[in-house]
Amino acid sequence: MRRRASATLVALLLAGCGSGPERRAVTPAQQQLVDRMTAAGAADIDANGRADGGMSVAGTLAGRPFGIAVPARWNGQAVLFANGYSIPGSPVSVPADPVAKDPSGGFLTAAYKQGFAVGQSAFDKPAMAVKSGVANTLRLRGWFERLGTRRFYLGGASMGGNIVMALIEQHPRAFAGAMSACGVTGDWNSEVGSLVDLRAAYNFYTRGTKYELPGNHDITANGVSPTPPTGLGFARAPWLFWQLKRMSGVMADLFKAARANPSGPEARIVARIASVAKADADPASFIFPIMTAMVSMEDMRASFGGVVYGNVGKVYDSPSLTPGEKAELNAGIQRVASDAPARAFAVQWHQSTGRFTTPLVAVHNRHDGLVFAEQALLLKQRVQVAGNQAHLFQLWAPSLQKDIPGTGLKGWAHCGFNPRQAAVLWNTLHDWVESGRKPAMGVY
C-alpha cells in the first residue's frame, strides 16, 4: 500500500521498469568491502560503482534479495527501510540501487548524502508481509553489524510503517531512531475494517445500477483475480491493467456523473457511501481502498489465518439517513464474522502498544487515499495511555491531490510527501537522536 515508498495499485502497475544503473567498476577498496560482505553471509553479489564515488550492492541473504548503497566516505552507520504493500502476485524485489531508485521518496537519499549506508531487504511474499518484513529487515541489520556497522536507523511507509512499529516495540535496542510515513501505526483491524466497510457500503448503494463493481461481490473474497489464469503468466501486466481498469472505471464514472449533477442520484450515492463508511467523498479515497479490498482479501485471509475484521453486530449509520433507510441498510449490507486466530495474529503482527523507547518520527496526511488519519490518532492515544510522549514526535503533512491514472480525475494521494519533506523527516530524526532533544514544533 504505497505511492513513493509504497506504490498505490494503479501507480505500481503503470510505473515503467526503466533501465538499470550505468555499469561502473568498483575500486580496490570497495572490492575489499565486497569480499567482507560475502564472508558475512551475502550471496549472488552484484557490486556497481556509482558516479559519486560510492557503490551499490545487490545480493541475497538466506535467499532474500537486498539492495544497498554505500557512500564513498561511509560513516559506519546504516539506515534501513521497510517498503509497503504490493499487489498479490507481484514480483518480490527491491531496487538494486536504493539511491538511484529511492523507495522511500527521499528519506534514504538524504541519509546517503550525509555518509550513511542505506538499503532494504525484500520480504518473503508480496502483499501482506509484516512478519517477514520484520524478520528480513533484522537479517539485513545483522549482516550490516557483521560488517562493523555501529548504529542503525529505520524508516518505513504504509505497511512498512507498521513494520517499523513492530520492530521498535519488539526489538527496542535494534535502532537508534525510527520514522514512519503514512503508516498503519494503529492496527490492521481498523485499517482492514475501513477497506471492508467501504467496499460493503459501495456494494449496497450501487446494487442494481451500472456502477456495480465487477466480479464477485462477497466482501470476504477477491472481487477479481490479480493474477491471470494458468498458462497466461506471461500476460501478468496486461491482465492486471485490465482488472484494475474494470474496477476503477465504474467508480470513476460514478464520480463523474455525481459532479456533473450535484443534486442527482449519483451524488446521493457518493455522499451516502462516504458518510456510512466514514470516508472522504473523494475519487481516490474510494478507488484505491476498494481496489485493494477487491484484489487482496484472499491473500489477507491466508496471511492472517482467517478473517481479521468482522462487522456482525455493527450498526451502520449516517446523519443523512431516515430511520427506515438506516434499518434497510443494516438489514441489507453484507455481514461477516471475524476469526479468533486471525485477530490474534493481527495483534502480534502488528497492533501497536505505544510502548517503545526508540525515538519515533511519525507523519501522516489528514486526507490519504488509502491509510486513513485514524491510524495517526490510534498511535497518539496509545502513546498517551502508556505515558510515552517523550519518544514520539508526530506531524501532519499537507494533503495532496494527485491524478488518478486512467480516470481523468484527481484525488487524495496516499503517502502524499515530496523529496524535500522526506529529507526534512530524515534531518529531524537524525538531529533528535544526535542531540537527545525532541523536536519542539509540529506535534499535534
N, C-alpha and C positions, 0 to 999 in steps of 0.2 A: 504494500500500500504506500505509494510514494510518488513524488514528481521528480525533483532532482535526486534527493537521497533515496527516494522510494517511488518509482515512476507509477503514475496512475495507469489504469488498464489501457486506455487509448494511447497515452503518451508512450508507454512501453512498446506498444505494437508499432507505432509509426516512427519510432526513433531509428535513424539509419545506423547501420553497422559501422560505417566509416572504415578508413584504412588504419592499419596498425602504426605504431610509432616508428619513425625512421631508425633503421638499424645503425648502431654505433658500437665500436669496440669498447670494452671496459679497460681501465688502466690496470697495471700490475698490482697496485694496492687494492683496487676493487676486486680483482680476481682472488686475492688472498682472503678477502671477506667472503666472497662466494664459496671458497673452499671451506671456510669455517661454517657457513650455512649448511653445506652438505654434511659436514661432520656433526652438526647439531640436530640433524634428522630430516632435512628437506630433501625432496626428490624431484626429478623432472625439471630441474632449474634452467631457466632461460633468463640470463642477465643481459641487460642492454644499457649502454651508456646514454646519458641524457645530455642535451645541448648545454645545460647549465653546469655540467661537471659532475652531477650526481649520477645515479643509476637506478633503473627499475629492475625488479626481480619478480618473475612469475615462477611458481612451482607448486608442489603439493606437500601437505603434511598429513600423514595417515590417510592418503588418498584424497584429501580435500584440497581443492585449488586455493591458492592465495596469491595476492598481488601486493607488492610493497614498492616504495620509492625511498631511497637513502640519499640524502644530500651530500654534496662534496665535503662540507665541513659538518659532519654529523656530531651532535652534542651528546650522543649516548642515550638519548631518550626516545620514546616512541608514542605515537598517537594511533590508536586502533579505532576502526569504525564498523558499526553493525548496520547492514542495509535493511531495507524494508521489505514489505510483502511483494511477491511476484505471482503472476498468474499460474495456476496449476498446469503442469505440463511444460512450462518454460524451462530453458536450459539452466543448470546450476553453474554459475560462473561469476567471476569478479574481474574488474579491469586489470590488465597486466601492468598498467602504469596508473596508479590512483591519483597522480597529479595531472597527467595529460588528459585523463578522463575521470575527473573527480566525482566519486559517487556521493559526496557529502555536500555538493553545491558550493564549495569554497572553504569549508572548515579545515580539511586536510591540507589544502594548498597553502593556507595561511600559516599553519604549523610548519610545513615543509620549508617555507621560505625563512623561517626562524631557526632552522637547523635540526628539526625533528624528523626522524624516520616515520613514515606513515604507511598504513595499509589495512587490509581486511582479508578475512577468510570467507570462502563460500560456505554455505550451510549444506546440510545433508540432502535437503529437498527444497523445491520451490514452495511457494505459498506459506502456510502456517508452519513456522520453523523456529519458534522461540527456544525450545530446549536445545536443539542442535546449534542454534546461534550462540547460545551461552557456552556450550562445550567447545565449539570450534574457535571462538574468539579467545577463550582461555588457552587453547592449544597453541594458537599463534603467539599469545603473550608468553607462554612458557618457552617457546622456541627463541623468541627475542631475548628472553632472560638468559638463555644458554649462550647467546652471543655477547653477553655482558651488559645488556640494557639495564639501566639502573632506576628508571622511573617511567611510569606509563600513564597516559591519559586515554579517555574513552569518549566516543561520540556515537550517536545513533539517531535515526529518524524514522518516524511512523512505527511500523512493527519493531524496527531497530531501537526506537526509544523505549519500548517495552523490554527488549533485551538488555538495554542499559540499566533499567530498574532492577531486573533480576540479578545482574552481575554485581551491582553495588550493594544490594541488600543481602545477597547470599555469599559474596566474597569481598568483605569490607576492606581488606588490605591490598587488594589487587591493583587499584588505580588511585592515583593522587588526586584526580579530578575527573568529572564526567559532564557531558552535555547531551540533552535530549531535545530534539527539534520535532515538532508536530507529532509527538509520540503518544502511544497508548500507555500513558503514565498512571492510569487508574486500574482498569481491569478489562478482561475480554468479555465478561458477561455484559457489561454496559455497552462496549463497542459493538459486539456482535448483535446485541439486542437492538441497537439503533438501526443497523442494517436490516434486520429481520422485520422490525416494526414498520419500517419504511416500505419494504417490499410487500408486506401483508396489506398495508393500507392502500398502496398503489393497486394491488390486485383487486381489492374490494371496490374501490371507486372507479376503476376502469372496466370492470366486468361487463361484457356485452357491448363494449364500444370498440371503435377502431384503434384505440390507444392501448388495448391489452398487450401485455408483454408476450413475446413468442415462447413457444415451447411449454415446458412443464410448469404449472403454477403452484406446485407443492413447495411451501417455504422451507421444508426440511431437506430438499434435494436441489441439485442443479437445475436451473431452468433450461439451459443449453449446455452442450459439451464444449469445454475449452480446447479439447484435443480432437483431431479428425478420426474417423473410423479406421479400423485396422486396414493396413495396406495403403493408407494415404498420408503416412507420416511425413513424406516429402513436401506435402502441401500445408504444413502446420501454420505458417504465417498467413497465407490467403484464407485458410479455414477460420482462423481466429479473427481476422479482419471482418469476414462475413458475419460471424456470430456477434461481434461487438456492434457492427453496423445495424444488425437486425434489432438489437436491444436499444441502442442509443437513438436510432431513427424514430421509433414510435414515441419515445419520451420527448425528443426534440420537437416532433410535430405537435405534441400536446402543448408545449410551452409556446410555440409559435402561434398556435390558434388562440391561446389564452391572452397573449399580448396583442393580437390583432383585434380581439373583442374582450376588453377587460370586464364586461358585465355578462359575458356569455357562459355557457355550460363548462367549457374547458377551464376558464379562470376559476370557476367554483370548484372543479375537481382538484386543481392545483392547490388552492387555498385549503381545502379540507384535508388533503393528504398531508400537507405541511403542518397543519395545526394538530392533527391527530398524532402524527409521528414525531412532533416536536422538532421539526427540521426547518431549514430555510426554504422559502418558496423560490428556489433558485435552480436553474437547469443542472449545473454541476453537482449540486447537493442532492439531486435526485439521481442523475445518471450514473455517477461513479459509485455511490453506495449500492444502488440496486444492481448494477452490473457486477459488482464484487460479490454480492449475495448470489446472483444468478449463476456464476461460474465456480463458486468456491465452497458451497455448502457441503458437498460430499467430501472434499479434502478436509474441511473443518471437522466433520464428524469423525473421519478416520484419525485426524491428528489429536483431537481431544478425547477420543474414545467414546463418542456419543454426542448427543445434542447438548450444547453448553448453555443455551438460553431458551427458556420456556415462557409462554405467555398465558398459560392456563390460570384463570382467576384474575387476570389483569383487566381492569376496567378502562377502556379507551374512551376519551372524551375530547371535546372541543367546544369553546365558547360559541361557535357558530352553529352548533347542532341543537335541534329541538329535542325534548325528551324522547319523542318517538324515533327520531333519526339516530340518537345515541343508542337506544335499545336495538334498533335494526343493525347498526354497526357491530355491536358486541355480540349479537346473535349470529352474524354472518361472516365475521373475519375469521380466518383460519387460526385454530388453536394447536399448540404443540407443547408437549411436556419435556422438560429437560431431564438429563440423565445424571445420577449422582456421581458416577466415575468421571464424567466429563467436567462437572462442576469442580470436583476435587483437583483434576489435572490443571484446570484453568487457574485455580488458586495458586498452585505451585509454580506454573509457567505461564503468566505470572500476574498475580494480583498484588499491587504494591502495598506495603505496610506503612510507609512513611518513616521507617526506622532505618536510617543509613548514616554513615559517618563520612562518606566521601562528599566533598563539595560538589553540588549539582546545579548546573545552569539549565533551566527548562524553559522553552519558548513555544508558544502556540499562537495561532491566528484565531481571533474571535469568530471569524467565519472561515471554515475549512470545508472543502468539498467532500472529505472522507473521514478524517479523525476530528471529532467534534470537540468544542470547547469544554464539554463536560469532563473530558479527561484531565484537563488542567485543574478544574475545580475539585475533582476527586483527589488528586495529588495534594493540593493545598490543604484540604480537610484532613487527610490522613497525617500529614506532617504536623499540623496543628495539634491533633489529638495526641501524637507522640511527643509533643513538646520539642520538635526538632527543627524549628525555623532557622537555626544558625547554619544549617547545612544546605538550605535550599534558596536559590535566587531565581524567581520566576519573572518572565517577561511576556507581554502581549506584543507581537509584531503586527504592523498594519496588514489587514487582509487585502488580497489582490484578486482582481478579476482577470481571468485568462481565457483565451479562445479554447473552446471545446472542439477538438479536431473533427472535421467531417460533418459538423452540425450547423455552422453559421451562427452559433450562439456563444456567448461568454458566460462564465460562472465563477464561483469562488474556487480559487486554486487550493489544492492540497499541498502542504509544505510551501506556502507562499513566501519564500525568502529569496533574496538575491545574494550574489557573492560578497558584496560589501557587508551585508548583515551577517553572513556566515563568518567572515573574518572578525567582525566585532564580537561574535559569540566566542570564538577561539581566544581572542585577546582578553576578554572579560574573565573567562575561566582561568587562563594561564596567570593573569595578574593576581587573581584571588588566591590561587594555590601558592604562588611565589611570595606574596606579601603576607598571607594569612589574614587579610582583611576582606570581609564580604563586601561586594559592591553595595553602594548606598542608594542607588536610584534604580527604578524600573520594576520594583516589587509591586504586586497587586495593591 
